[in-house]
Amino acid sequence: MPIRKRYQHEQVEGARVGRLDAGINTTFIVYRIGSTLIDCGPSNQWRSVREFVAERRVKQLLITHHHEDHSGNGARLARQFGLTPLAPQLAQDKLSSGFYIPPVQRMVWGRPHPVETAPLPDQVVLADGGLLYPVHTPGHAKDLTCFYLPQQKWFFSGDLYISKSLKMLRADENLVQLIDSIGKILTLDFEVLFCPHRGIVEEGKASLQAKFDNLLSLCGEVQGLAREGLTSREISDKVLGPEGWISKLSRYNISKINLVDAALTVDLDRPVTSQVVLPAA
Ligand SMILES: [Zn+2]
């Protein structure tokens, strides 16, 4: 499959790749800032990723988290460009030894090839100049780390954003942590958000704020219906509608009911107080 779409915002370029085009959840955008690559796309799309990286030598590869759509081509890029990818410490064992990927995800993305990585430092000096700060944002995955460039007011969100309104949750996602992480990121000063699924979001901070607000109001609605005596299934059908094909195919590993069950565990009276502390430049 050739590159599906190209993106550009100032010095950032992107290429959307994917075997299936069934919406943003089955395609992936590999971004680069000059010769620094941010995530590397699924392994079954190596041909399109190779076409993209053939245009400009890759000197650095930064990985946001271990998921196969983000890390799949790490080993090939490491070999081709003689580099060691930088990844969150919590991702390193999974990236080097492999990890379980449910069948539906294997069908969409393929399997990543094992790759040795080095841990992301507190700050990264980009190959073409400029500073990038990794910020740990657990919730979607324990290791998810986003990348913040304060000077440009850019934010590379990994899978923190994806959509203004979350409709489903993976069984291994932690909604309480996700809300906390978004709240923490909203204390940063940024404008443009680069999402590997949604695309380039110019009103990035406002969109992330909208996701935060929507999540809290969803939790409020779900908890209100639970107090009226509705079951999780009834609440899910009423608030989010019937489960779609992804839920069924993934055996409810990715489903609406997971989101409802998680929304019941969120303490809405507990304020989000985490802050991002950037190391001195
Ligand atoms: Zn992910």
Residues whose N, C-alpha, C, O or C-beta is under 5 A from the ligand:
A	BS01	ZN	H67 D159
